Amino acid sequence: MAYESEHIAAALKEARESKGLSQRELAKRSGVPQSHISKIESNAVDLRISSLAALAHALDLELALIPRKATPAVKSIIRSTASHTPQASVEALRELNRAQRALERLPKELRDSSATQRLQTQLAEMNNLRNLVRQTDAISRIRSALETIDKAGGVRALEKAAKDAQRVRNILAHNVPHHALPSSRPAYSLDDDEEDSDA
């Protein structure tokens, strides 16, 4: 029995990390306290069904009781599904979560701008496509731009970040291979180049 609970604890931790979530973020999504998640993942506490169900739901997992005879077939299906699904980069997912938090911390007058609304939409769509997210550098630049925005010129910087986010979202939605991406420029230089071409 100890082996089974250890296996479940390891599977939950792996699912959390593959989604780029910290224990604290999973706690917010699931309603299970972060300290309890830590104990579950280290197999230091008996896992209750209610906690397992809440964590599974927050991690987009389904709980099911299957006949023992069907276990090899189910495991085979899971392996084949995993092998055909492109794996997201854990670091890219972390950057995506950081970018969403940075957006939430913006001053109210910036959060109400149309550029912020567009950026929020793009980040939400990237989050919906999170199993494909591998563009760590591009998302990191968006996050950095959000963290350094000040009130003077903040809307312009937001518009640049929104354009960068639109580009990454389009790559994910159209499943462009990561190696086929053109080298991207930092978000803060996009409009400068456009202004130079207008002169």
PyMOL commands that set and color helices and strands:
alter all, ss='L'
color gray80, all
select helices_A, chain A and resi 2-18+23-30+34-41+49-58+68-84+90-104+108-111+114-128+130-132+136-148+154-173+178-180+187-198
alter helices_A, ss='H'
color red, helices_A
deselect
rebuild
show_as cartoon
